[in-house]
Amino acid sequence: MKRVLAAHGRIDVLVNNAGVGVLGYLDELEADDVERVYATNVVAVTDLTRLVLPGMRARGGGAVVMISSVARTAMMRSSGAGD
C-alpha cells in the first residue's frame, strides 16, 4: 500500500479479486487449508478495503469493487471450503 501511494499519490479504485478454494469434504480438510481460504477470501479483502477507505473518504469519493466467483455453483457436493 505504501509503495502504491508513494508512486501514485492516492488510490481511487480498489478491485478485490482474490479468491482461493480447497477441494475435499469439509470434515477431511486440514485446519491450515480452511484458515488459508478464510485469510484470502475474507481477511485480505477486509484489510485492504479498510486501508483505502480513509483516503477515499477524505477526497469525497472512490470505488471499491468486489468480485466473487460463480465457481461454487459449478462445484460438486464435496467441494469443501472456499469460493
MOVEN-V164576 format. One line per field, one symbol per residue. ss: DSSP state (2 for helix, 1 for strand, 0 for the rest). psi: psi as a letter, one per 40 degrees, with the letter a starting at -180 (. if undefined). burial: 1 if it has 16 or more other C-alpha atoms within 10 Angstrom, else 0. Layout:
ss: ???
psi: ???
burial: ???
This chain:
ss: 02222222000011110000110002220022222222222222222222222222222000111100002222000000110
psi: dddddddedihdhhhhfiiiihiihdeeiiddddddddddddddddddddddddddddeeiihhhhhiieddeeiidfebia.
burial: 00000000000001010010111000000000110111011000100010011001000000000000000000000011111
